[in-house]
Amino acid sequence: MSRPFPEMVIRHAYFDHAVEVIQQAMRYAQSGAPAKSIPLYGPAGVGKTWVVNAICQEFPVKRTPDGISAPVIRIKNPFNPSVKQIARFILKALGDPNAHKGTEIDLYDRADELLKAAGTVVLLIDEFQHLVDRSTSRFQEEAANALKTLAEDRNLVLVASGLPRGNQVIGRLQQLQTRFMSPAIMPRLDWRFPFAQRQFLGILNSFAEELDEPSLRDEGIAFRLYAATGGLLRNLGHILRYADLMASESKRKSSIVTPKILGESYARSIYKHDAVVERPFDPKVKVEPNDELLARIARSMVDQDDPYSDLDEEGDDLHKAIRRALMGDFPQSGGVKA
């Protein structure tokens, strides 16, 4: 293996687009223009964390002789969001040893001053949907007002990362709507769409290079992995990571791309409530793309947190919008919707 598996960050068009949108907003704010914020949303497991990690790695928090330098900080929205809790998380991210001490007003004022001293431009908020999940309307409004005030006073780019229902907060509260741009969307990769299919195959090609496993480029193996994961990159990572571990622990060097290893990895690493293909890596089981199977996989991935997961014959607006934003339209190919 060319590098430790956990360090891998696999790029693809949706990832690159989201990173570039955040970087552009950052450059815009640094130019002195009023900062605009960005919702970053998609269902669980599509790679939002990769995007957030990439931005944090590019602009790490550093200690200097003059104090903390933190152009980007990341906080996780608490399960019970409040002004006090959000201020505490900001102080902790900026290294305040007394982040847990003080009244709400004191914590907020200290967070405001430390953001200024650290030169923070981007505040990444993970699990933004917790404002919907756990907060009353009063707490939502108070937390939203606090974030809006911080953003205005410090000209911050807020990146609200989470499940799509987090966008309800932005849509409901006027004080946040004026701060936000159109969302950067991270969708599940749907094999029925040529553009998304190419991204999935490209990701496997990256894994093939990183893990020195050329068999991952085989389209038959690729579709079996798609059927096993439903196009969710988190699940793909789990299967390949566990397979890599199993191969490395074998008595003799073994490829991870064998029916036995992939089958065992799938069985052990993925929770399967209702698998579309029970044994996707069994050579005796025919697993090939066809309209019926692709529709079943899409239906199995429908999630109340993902309004774009059930793209039927008339429902390709998301991919059309992303194609326009990224690459333009694509022609039909092999009976798959363009």
C-alpha positions as CSV (number, residue, x, y, z in Angstrom):
1,M,0.0,0.0,0.0
2,S,1.4,3.4,-1.0
3,R,0.0,5.3,2.0
4,P,-1.9,4.6,5.2
5,F,-5.6,4.1,4.3
6,P,-7.1,6.5,6.8
7,E,-5.2,9.4,5.3
8,M,-6.8,9.0,1.9
9,V,-9.0,11.8,0.6
10,I,-10.6,10.8,-2.8
11,R,-11.5,13.8,-5.0
12,H,-14.3,13.9,-7.5
13,A,-16.3,16.6,-9.2
14,Y,-18.9,17.1,-6.5
15,F,-16.1,17.3,-3.9
16,D,-14.0,19.8,-6.0
17,H,-17.0,21.9,-6.7
18,A,-18.0,22.2,-3.0
19,V,-14.3,23.0,-2.0
20,E,-14.1,25.7,-4.7
21,V,-17.4,27.3,-3.7
22,I,-16.1,27.7,-0.1
23,Q,-12.7,28.9,-1.3
24,Q,-14.3,31.5,-3.5
25,A,-16.5,32.8,-0.7
26,M,-13.4,33.0,1.5
27,R,-11.4,35.0,-1.1
28,Y,-14.5,37.3,-1.6
29,A,-14.6,38.0,2.1
30,Q,-10.9,38.6,2.3
31,S,-11.1,41.2,-0.4
32,G,-13.2,43.3,1.9
33,A,-16.6,42.6,0.4
34,P,-19.5,41.6,2.7
35,A,-19.1,37.8,3.3
36,K,-21.6,35.4,2.0
37,S,-22.3,32.1,3.7
38,I,-22.9,28.6,2.2
39,P,-25.1,25.7,3.1
40,L,-23.3,22.5,2.4
41,Y,-25.7,19.6,2.5
42,G,-26.5,16.1,1.4
43,P,-27.5,12.8,2.9
44,A,-25.3,11.0,5.4
45,G,-22.3,9.2,3.9
46,V,-21.8,11.3,0.7
47,G,-18.5,12.9,1.6
48,K,-19.4,16.2,3.3
49,T,-16.8,15.5,6.0
50,W,-14.1,15.1,3.3
51,V,-14.9,18.6,2.1
52,V,-14.8,20.1,5.6
53,N,-11.5,18.2,6.3
54,A,-10.0,19.5,3.1
55,I,-10.7,23.1,4.0
56,C,-9.4,22.7,7.5
57,Q,-6.2,21.0,6.3
58,E,-5.5,23.8,3.8
59,F,-6.0,26.5,6.5
60,P,-4.9,24.9,9.8
61,V,-5.0,26.6,13.1
62,K,-1.4,27.7,14.1
63,R,0.2,29.1,17.2
64,T,2.4,32.2,16.4
65,P,4.4,34.5,18.7
66,D,1.4,36.8,18.5
67,G,-1.2,34.2,19.4
68,I,-3.5,31.9,17.6
69,S,-3.8,32.3,13.8
70,A,-7.0,30.5,12.6
71,P,-8.4,31.6,9.2
72,V,-10.7,28.6,9.4
73,I,-12.2,27.0,12.4
74,R,-14.6,24.1,12.7
75,I,-17.2,23.5,15.4
76,K,-19.8,20.7,15.7
77,N,-23.3,22.1,16.3
78,P,-24.3,20.7,19.8
79,F,-27.3,18.5,20.2
80,N,-29.0,21.2,22.1
81,P,-27.9,24.3,20.4
82,S,-27.9,27.6,22.3
83,V,-25.9,30.8,22.1
84,K,-23.9,29.7,25.2
85,Q,-23.1,26.3,23.7
86,I,-22.1,27.7,20.3
87,A,-19.8,30.3,22.0
88,R,-18.2,27.5,24.1
89,F,-17.5,25.4,21.0
90,I,-15.9,28.4,19.2
91,L,-13.7,29.2,22.3
92,K,-12.6,25.6,22.5
93,A,-11.7,25.5,18.8
94,L,-9.6,28.6,19.4
95,G,-7.8,27.1,22.3
96,D,-9.4,28.9,25.2
97,P,-8.6,26.9,28.3
98,N,-11.6,28.4,30.1
99,A,-14.1,27.7,27.3
100,H,-16.5,26.1,29.8
101,K,-16.5,29.0,32.2
102,G,-18.6,32.2,32.1
103,T,-22.1,33.5,31.5
104,E,-23.7,33.5,28.1
105,I,-22.8,37.1,27.5
106,D,-19.3,36.7,28.7
107,L,-18.7,33.6,26.5
108,Y,-20.2,35.3,23.5
109,D,-18.0,38.4,23.9
110,R,-14.9,36.3,24.4
111,A,-15.6,34.3,21.3
112,D,-16.1,37.5,19.3
113,E,-12.8,38.9,20.5
114,L,-10.9,35.7,19.9
115,L,-12.3,35.4,16.3
116,K,-11.1,38.9,15.6
117,A,-7.6,38.2,17.1
118,A,-7.2,34.9,15.3
119,G,-8.1,36.5,11.9
120,T,-10.9,33.9,11.3
121,V,-12.6,34.2,8.0
122,V,-14.5,30.9,7.8
123,L,-16.6,29.2,10.5
124,L,-17.5,25.7,9.5
125,I,-20.5,24.3,11.5
126,D,-20.9,20.6,11.4
127,E,-24.3,18.9,12.0
128,F,-26.2,22.1,11.3
129,Q,-29.5,20.2,11.2
130,H,-29.3,20.0,15.0
131,L,-30.9,23.5,15.0
132,V,-34.0,21.8,13.6
133,D,-33.7,18.5,15.5
134,R,-33.3,19.7,19.1
135,S,-34.1,23.3,19.3
136,T,-37.4,25.1,20.1
137,S,-38.3,27.9,17.8
138,R,-37.1,30.4,20.4
139,F,-33.6,28.7,20.7
140,Q,-33.4,28.4,16.9
141,E,-34.0,32.2,16.6
142,E,-31.6,33.1,19.3
143,A,-28.8,30.9,17.9
144,A,-29.5,32.1,14.4
145,N,-29.3,35.7,15.6
146,A,-26.0,35.1,17.4
147,L,-24.5,33.5,14.3
148,K,-25.8,36.3,12.1
149,T,-24.3,38.9,14.4
150,L,-20.9,37.2,14.6
151,A,-20.9,36.8,10.8
152,E,-21.7,40.5,10.3
153,D,-19.3,41.9,13.0
154,R,-16.4,39.7,11.9
155,N,-17.3,39.4,8.2
156,L,-17.3,35.6,8.6
157,V,-18.2,33.1,5.9
158,L,-20.5,30.6,7.7
159,V,-20.4,27.1,6.2
160,A,-23.5,25.2,7.4
161,S,-22.7,21.5,6.8
162,G,-25.3,18.8,7.5
163,L,-28.3,16.9,6.4
164,P,-30.7,18.7,4.0
165,R,-33.3,19.4,6.7
166,G,-30.8,21.9,8.2
167,N,-31.8,24.2,5.3
168,Q,-35.2,24.6,6.9
169,V,-33.6,26.9,9.5
170,I,-32.1,29.1,6.8
171,G,-35.4,29.2,4.9
172,R,-37.4,29.9,8.0
173,L,-35.3,32.7,9.6
174,Q,-35.0,35.9,7.6
175,Q,-31.9,37.0,9.5
176,L,-30.0,34.0,8.0
177,Q,-31.5,34.0,4.5
178,T,-29.8,37.3,3.7
179,R,-26.4,35.9,4.7
180,F,-26.5,32.7,2.6
181,M,-25.7,31.9,-1.1
182,S,-27.3,28.9,-3.0
183,P,-26.3,25.6,-1.4
184,A,-23.3,23.4,-2.4
185,I,-25.0,20.0,-2.7
186,M,-23.3,16.7,-2.2
187,P,-25.6,14.0,-3.7
188,R,-25.5,10.3,-3.5
189,L,-23.9,8.9,-6.7
190,D,-26.7,7.4,-8.8
191,W,-25.5,4.9,-11.4
192,R,-28.5,5.8,-13.6
193,F,-26.9,9.1,-14.4
194,P,-23.8,9.0,-16.6
195,F,-22.1,11.9,-14.9
196,A,-22.6,10.4,-11.4
197,Q,-21.6,7.0,-12.7
198,R,-18.3,8.4,-14.1
199,Q,-17.6,10.0,-10.7
200,F,-18.1,6.6,-8.9
201,L,-15.7,4.9,-11.4
202,G,-13.2,7.7,-11.1
203,I,-13.2,7.3,-7.3
204,L,-12.6,3.6,-7.7
205,N,-9.7,4.4,-10.0
206,S,-8.2,6.6,-7.3
207,F,-8.6,3.8,-4.8
208,A,-6.9,1.4,-7.3
209,E,-3.9,3.7,-7.6
210,E,-3.6,4.4,-3.8
211,L,-4.0,0.7,-2.8
212,D,-2.2,-0.7,-5.8
213,E,-5.3,-2.7,-6.7
214,P,-5.8,-2.5,-10.5
215,S,-8.8,-4.9,-10.2
216,L,-10.8,-2.1,-8.8
217,R,-10.9,-0.6,-12.3
218,D,-12.9,-3.6,-13.5
219,E,-16.5,-2.4,-14.3
220,G,-18.0,-5.7,-13.1
221,I,-16.3,-5.3,-9.7
222,A,-17.3,-1.6,-9.7
223,F,-21.0,-2.3,-10.2
224,R,-20.9,-4.9,-7.4
225,L,-19.4,-2.3,-5.1
226,Y,-22.1,0.2,-6.2
227,A,-24.9,-2.4,-5.6
228,A,-23.4,-3.0,-2.1
229,T,-23.1,0.7,-1.2
230,G,-25.9,2.3,-3.0
231,G,-23.4,5.0,-4.2
232,L,-22.6,6.2,-0.6
233,L,-18.9,6.9,-0.4
234,R,-18.8,6.3,3.4
235,N,-20.0,2.7,2.8
236,L,-17.5,2.3,0.0
237,G,-14.7,3.5,2.3
238,H,-15.8,1.1,5.0
239,I,-15.8,-1.9,2.7
240,L,-12.4,-1.2,1.2
241,R,-10.8,-0.2,4.5
242,Y,-12.0,-3.4,6.2
243,A,-11.0,-5.5,3.1
244,D,-7.5,-3.8,3.2
245,L,-7.2,-4.7,6.9
246,M,-8.2,-8.3,6.2
247,A,-5.7,-8.6,3.3
248,S,-2.9,-7.1,5.4
249,E,-3.5,-9.6,8.2
250,S,-3.5,-12.6,6.0
251,K,-0.5,-15.0,6.3
252,R,0.4,-14.4,2.7
253,K,0.0,-11.2,0.7
254,S,-3.5,-11.1,-0.7
255,S,-5.4,-8.8,-3.0
256,I,-8.4,-7.1,-1.4
257,V,-10.4,-7.6,-4.6
258,T,-11.5,-11.2,-4.1
259,P,-15.0,-12.5,-3.6
260,K,-14.1,-13.9,-0.2
261,I,-12.5,-10.8,1.2
262,L,-15.0,-8.3,-0.3
263,G,-17.9,-10.5,0.8
264,E,-16.6,-10.8,4.4
265,S,-15.8,-7.1,4.5
266,Y,-19.3,-6.2,3.3
267,A,-20.9,-8.6,5.8
268,R,-18.8,-7.1,8.7
269,S,-18.6,-3.4,8.0
270,I,-22.0,-2.4,6.6
271,Y,-25.2,-2.4,8.5
272,K,-27.8,-3.9,6.1
273,H,-31.4,-3.3,7.2
274,D,-32.8,-4.4,3.8
275,A,-30.1,-5.3,1.3
276,V,-31.1,-5.1,-2.3
277,V,-28.5,-7.7,-3.3
278,E,-28.0,-10.1,-0.4
279,R,-24.6,-11.4,-1.5
280,P,-23.3,-8.8,-3.9
281,F,-19.8,-10.3,-4.2
282,D,-20.8,-13.9,-4.6
283,P,-19.7,-15.0,-8.1
284,K,-22.8,-17.3,-8.3
285,V,-25.1,-14.2,-7.9
286,K,-25.6,-12.2,-11.1
287,V,-25.1,-8.6,-10.3
288,E,-25.3,-6.5,-13.5
289,P,-26.8,-3.1,-14.2
290,N,-30.4,-3.1,-15.5
291,D,-33.3,-0.8,-15.1
292,E,-35.1,-2.9,-12.5
293,L,-32.1,-3.4,-10.3
294,L,-31.0,0.3,-10.5
295,A,-34.5,1.4,-9.6
296,R,-34.6,-1.0,-6.6
297,I,-31.2,0.3,-5.4
298,A,-32.5,3.9,-5.7
299,R,-35.7,3.1,-3.8
300,S,-33.6,1.4,-1.1
301,M,-31.6,4.6,-0.6
302,V,-34.6,6.9,-0.3
303,D,-34.1,8.8,3.0
304,Q,-36.3,11.4,4.7
305,D,-33.0,13.4,5.1
306,D,-32.3,13.2,1.3
307,P,-35.0,14.9,-0.8
308,Y,-32.9,14.1,-3.9
309,S,-32.3,10.4,-3.3
310,D,-35.4,9.1,-5.2
311,L,-34.7,10.4,-8.7
312,D,-37.2,8.7,-11.0
313,E,-37.6,9.3,-14.7
314,E,-38.9,12.8,-14.2
315,G,-36.8,13.6,-11.2
316,D,-33.3,14.4,-12.5
317,D,-33.4,18.1,-11.7
318,L,-30.6,17.8,-9.1
319,H,-28.2,16.2,-11.5
320,K,-29.2,18.7,-14.2
321,A,-28.5,21.6,-11.9
322,I,-25.1,20.2,-10.8
323,R,-24.2,19.4,-14.4
324,R,-24.9,23.0,-15.3
325,A,-22.8,24.2,-12.4
326,L,-19.9,21.9,-13.1
327,M,-19.6,20.5,-16.6
328,G,-22.6,21.3,-18.7
329,D,-25.1,18.7,-20.0
330,F,-24.1,15.2,-20.9
331,P,-25.7,12.9,-23.6
332,Q,-27.6,9.7,-22.9
333,S,-25.5,6.6,-22.7
334,G,-26.5,2.9,-22.7
335,G,-30.1,3.5,-21.8
336,V,-29.1,5.5,-18.7
337,K,-30.7,8.9,-18.1
338,A,-28.4,11.8,-19.0
